[in-house]
């Protein structure tokens, strides 16, 4: 049985370019002729008379049927994937050592299995809005918990001007959307098992086949080309919050929200969520599928 892929993302512009180079152009249809034997004559009764007839196994007739198969993008992906494997030009880095990966050239086709997170910037903003919104809605309740160890996380926050922090959040979101790296892309981070690195992919929204925020997190296969490896000692920020003119206020905001976040059993929100560090790898994605 052929391997069936459930695509979450497929960049058909890149896909068509690669396939056309392999084939010397794009083949849109395949014409197929099917030959079959059959025919009615004297012999074995078939059906219920008078509708039925008789088939004579010794006097079968040959007939032909033609059909046109229209190639789709998933079919083109199969052509590209098979070609690269045959040419030994596709590296599976799921369990490859970091030393071997660092020797791969820029532009090398790779594939990898791992857990993909929802789009990072969008998810980060949603988490801040969600936690603050819940706190805002239940502000009076949390204020009454001051002095109670279970409500300790809210004590600092309750002394702040709620409207001021709401305005800081709104301003922060506008800043993030204006200054983010490659604002037209959705950055997704993929983590393979038992590896020290993560894969960062900048996805073009037009090529997302399903809503990524609802489909992820999930275990997926990513297929693409190496863009670059993050240099040792250097962090690449999708958003640089240190340049925000109210960065100190953001630190206080995150500290307060994380205090409540811990009580809710959620992982803390951090600026480092938006940073790629050595030995992380940036990959130009062609496809993500299950």
C-alpha positions as CSV (number, residue, x, y, z in Angstrom):
1,X,0.0,0.0,0.0
2,X,1.3,3.5,-0.9
3,X,2.3,5.8,2.0
4,X,-0.6,8.2,2.6
5,X,0.3,11.6,3.9
6,X,-2.1,14.0,5.8
7,X,-0.7,17.4,4.8
8,X,-1.0,20.3,7.2
9,X,1.2,22.6,5.1
10,X,2.3,22.4,1.5
11,X,4.2,25.2,-0.4
12,X,3.0,24.4,-3.9
13,X,5.0,27.2,-5.5
14,X,8.3,25.7,-4.3
15,X,6.9,22.2,-5.1
16,X,6.0,23.1,-8.7
17,X,9.4,24.7,-9.2
18,X,11.3,21.6,-8.0
19,X,9.2,19.1,-9.9
20,X,9.4,21.1,-13.2
21,X,13.2,21.0,-12.9
22,X,13.1,17.3,-12.4
23,X,10.7,16.6,-15.3
24,X,11.7,19.5,-17.6
25,X,8.2,20.9,-17.2
26,X,4.9,20.3,-15.4
27,X,2.9,17.3,-16.4
28,X,-0.7,18.1,-15.6
29,X,-2.4,14.8,-16.7
30,X,-1.5,11.2,-17.4
31,X,-3.5,9.3,-20.0
32,X,-3.9,5.6,-19.2
33,X,-5.4,2.8,-21.4
34,X,-7.0,-0.1,-19.6
35,X,-7.4,-3.4,-21.5
36,X,-9.9,-6.0,-20.3
37,X,-11.4,-9.2,-21.5
38,X,-15.1,-10.0,-21.6
39,X,-18.1,-10.6,-23.9
40,X,-21.5,-12.3,-24.1
41,X,-22.1,-15.5,-26.0
42,X,-23.4,-19.0,-25.4
43,X,-22.1,-20.8,-22.2
44,X,-22.7,-20.2,-18.5
45,X,-26.0,-18.5,-17.5
46,X,-25.5,-15.1,-15.8
47,X,-28.2,-13.1,-14.1
48,X,-31.9,-13.7,-14.2
49,X,-33.5,-14.2,-17.7
50,X,-34.5,-12.2,-19.7
51,X,-32.2,-9.5,-18.3
52,X,-29.2,-11.8,-17.9
53,X,-27.0,-13.3,-20.6
54,X,-24.4,-16.0,-21.0
55,X,-20.6,-15.7,-20.8
56,X,-18.6,-18.1,-23.0
57,X,-15.1,-18.3,-21.4
58,X,-13.7,-19.6,-24.7
59,X,-15.0,-16.6,-26.7
60,X,-14.0,-13.6,-24.7
61,X,-13.6,-10.2,-26.4
62,X,-10.9,-7.6,-25.7
63,X,-12.0,-4.1,-24.9
64,X,-10.1,-0.9,-24.1
65,X,-11.0,2.0,-21.7
66,X,-9.1,5.3,-21.5
67,X,-8.9,7.5,-18.4
68,X,-7.1,10.8,-17.7
69,X,-5.5,11.2,-14.3
70,X,-5.1,14.8,-13.1
71,X,-2.0,15.2,-11.0
72,X,-2.5,17.1,-7.7
73,X,0.0,18.8,-5.4
74,X,0.3,15.8,-3.1
75,X,1.1,13.7,-6.1
76,X,3.8,16.1,-7.2
77,X,5.2,15.9,-3.6
78,X,5.5,12.1,-4.0
79,X,7.4,12.7,-7.3
80,X,9.8,15.1,-5.6
81,X,10.3,12.9,-2.5
82,X,10.9,9.7,-4.5
83,X,13.3,11.5,-6.8
84,X,15.4,12.9,-3.9
85,X,15.5,9.5,-2.1
86,X,16.6,7.7,-5.3
87,X,19.3,10.4,-5.9
88,X,20.4,10.1,-2.2
89,X,19.8,13.8,-1.9
90,X,17.5,13.7,1.1
91,X,18.8,13.5,4.6
92,X,16.7,12.3,7.5
93,X,18.1,14.2,10.5
94,X,15.6,12.8,13.2
95,X,18.4,10.8,14.8
96,X,21.4,12.2,13.1
97,X,24.3,13.5,15.3
98,X,24.8,17.2,15.5
99,X,28.3,16.9,14.1
100,X,26.9,15.3,10.9
101,X,24.1,17.9,10.7
102,X,26.6,20.7,11.0
103,X,28.4,19.3,7.9
104,X,25.3,19.5,5.8
105,X,25.4,22.3,3.3
106,X,22.9,25.2,3.1
107,X,20.1,24.2,0.7
108,X,20.3,20.5,1.6
109,X,16.9,18.7,1.5
110,X,16.1,17.3,4.9
111,X,13.2,15.6,6.7
112,X,12.6,15.1,10.4
113,X,10.0,13.7,12.7
114,X,9.1,15.7,15.8
115,X,6.5,17.5,17.9
116,X,5.4,20.8,16.3
117,X,4.1,23.6,18.5
118,X,1.4,26.1,17.4
119,X,2.7,29.3,15.7
120,X,4.9,30.8,18.3
121,X,4.2,34.5,18.2
122,X,0.4,34.1,17.8
123,X,0.3,31.5,20.6
124,X,2.5,33.7,22.9
125,X,0.1,36.6,22.4
126,X,-3.0,34.4,23.0
127,X,-1.6,33.0,26.2
128,X,-1.0,36.5,27.6
129,X,-4.4,37.7,26.6
130,X,-6.1,34.6,27.9
131,X,-4.4,34.6,31.3
132,X,-4.8,38.4,31.8
133,X,-8.4,38.2,30.7
134,X,-9.2,35.5,33.2
135,X,-7.4,37.5,36.0
136,X,-9.2,40.7,34.9
137,X,-12.6,38.9,35.0
138,X,-11.9,37.5,38.5
139,X,-10.0,40.5,39.9
140,X,-12.2,41.0,42.9
141,X,-12.0,37.4,43.9
142,X,-8.2,37.4,43.7
143,X,-8.0,40.6,45.6
144,X,-9.8,39.0,48.5
145,X,-7.2,36.2,48.5
146,X,-4.4,38.6,49.6
147,X,-2.7,37.2,52.7
148,X,-3.8,33.7,51.8
149,X,-0.8,31.6,50.6
150,X,-2.9,30.3,47.7
151,X,-3.6,33.8,46.6
152,X,-0.1,35.1,47.1
153,X,0.7,35.1,43.4
154,X,-2.0,37.7,42.8
155,X,-1.1,40.1,45.6
156,X,1.5,42.1,43.6
157,X,-0.8,42.3,40.7
158,X,-3.8,43.4,42.6
159,X,-2.0,46.6,43.8
160,X,-1.4,47.6,40.2
161,X,-3.7,49.7,38.1
162,X,-5.6,47.1,36.0
163,X,-6.3,49.6,33.2
164,X,-2.6,50.5,32.9
165,X,-1.6,46.9,32.4
166,X,-4.3,46.4,29.9
167,X,-3.0,49.3,27.9
168,X,0.6,47.9,28.2
169,X,-0.6,44.6,26.9
170,X,-2.4,46.3,23.9
171,X,0.7,48.3,23.2
172,X,2.9,45.3,23.5
173,X,0.8,43.3,21.0
174,X,1.0,46.1,18.5
175,X,4.8,46.4,19.0
176,X,5.2,42.6,18.5
177,X,3.2,42.6,15.3
178,X,5.1,45.6,13.9
179,X,8.7,44.5,14.8
180,X,8.5,40.7,14.5
181,X,11.0,38.9,12.2
182,X,9.5,38.2,8.8
183,X,6.0,39.6,9.7
184,X,4.3,37.7,6.9
185,X,5.4,34.3,8.3
186,X,4.1,32.0,11.0
187,X,7.0,30.6,12.9
188,X,6.6,27.1,14.1
189,X,9.2,25.2,16.3
190,X,9.6,21.5,16.0
191,X,11.3,19.3,18.6
192,X,12.7,15.9,17.7
193,X,13.1,13.2,20.5
194,X,16.5,12.9,22.2
195,X,18.1,15.8,20.2
196,X,19.6,19.0,21.6
197,X,18.3,21.2,18.8
198,X,15.0,22.4,17.6
199,X,13.9,23.2,14.0
200,X,12.4,26.6,13.3
201,X,10.2,27.0,10.2
202,X,8.7,30.2,8.8
203,X,5.4,29.2,7.2
204,X,3.5,31.2,4.7
205,X,-0.1,31.4,5.8
206,X,-1.4,30.9,2.2
207,X,0.0,27.4,2.1
208,X,-1.4,26.2,5.4
209,X,-4.0,23.5,4.4
210,X,-5.6,23.4,7.9
211,X,-5.8,26.0,10.7
212,X,-2.4,25.4,12.3
213,X,-3.3,26.7,15.7
214,X,-6.0,24.1,16.0
215,X,-4.0,21.2,14.4
216,X,-0.9,21.8,16.6
217,X,0.7,20.6,18.9
218,X,1.1,17.3,17.1
219,X,3.8,14.8,16.0
220,X,4.6,15.6,12.4
221,X,7.1,15.1,9.6
222,X,8.8,18.2,8.3
223,X,10.3,18.3,4.8
224,X,12.4,21.3,3.5
225,X,15.8,22.7,3.0
226,X,18.4,23.9,5.5
227,X,18.5,27.7,5.7
228,X,21.2,28.1,8.4
229,X,22.3,26.9,11.8
230,X,22.2,29.3,14.7
231,X,25.7,30.4,15.6
232,X,27.1,29.3,18.9
233,X,26.8,32.1,21.5
234,X,24.2,33.9,19.5
235,X,20.4,34.1,20.0
236,X,18.1,34.9,17.0
237,X,15.0,36.6,18.3
238,X,11.7,36.4,16.4
239,X,10.7,39.4,18.4
240,X,13.2,41.6,20.4
241,X,11.3,42.8,23.4
242,X,14.3,44.4,24.9
243,X,13.8,47.3,22.5
244,X,10.2,47.9,23.7
245,X,10.1,51.3,25.5
246,X,8.2,49.7,28.4
247,X,10.3,46.6,28.7
248,X,10.6,46.8,32.5
249,X,6.8,47.0,32.8
250,X,6.6,43.9,30.6
251,X,8.9,42.0,33.0
252,X,6.6,42.9,35.9
253,X,3.6,41.9,33.9
254,X,5.0,38.5,32.9
255,X,6.2,37.9,36.5
256,X,2.7,38.6,37.8
257,X,1.0,36.5,35.1
258,X,3.4,33.6,35.6
259,X,2.6,33.6,39.3
260,X,-1.0,32.8,38.5
261,X,0.0,30.6,35.6
262,X,1.9,28.3,38.0
263,X,-1.2,27.9,40.1
264,X,-3.1,26.9,37.0
265,X,-0.5,24.3,36.2
266,X,0.6,26.0,33.0
267,X,4.1,26.5,31.8
268,X,5.5,30.0,32.4
269,X,5.5,32.7,29.6
270,X,9.0,33.9,28.8
271,X,10.7,36.2,26.3
272,X,13.0,33.2,25.5
273,X,10.0,31.4,24.0
274,X,10.6,33.7,21.0
275,X,14.3,33.0,20.7
276,X,16.3,30.4,18.7
277,X,19.6,29.4,20.2
278,X,22.6,27.3,19.2
279,X,22.3,24.5,18.1
280,X,18.9,25.2,16.7
281,X,18.4,25.0,12.9
282,X,16.3,27.2,10.6
283,X,14.7,25.3,7.8
284,X,12.8,26.6,4.7
285,X,9.7,24.3,4.8
286,X,8.1,22.7,1.7
287,X,5.7,20.4,3.6
288,X,4.5,19.5,7.0
289,X,2.4,16.3,7.2
290,X,1.3,13.5,9.4
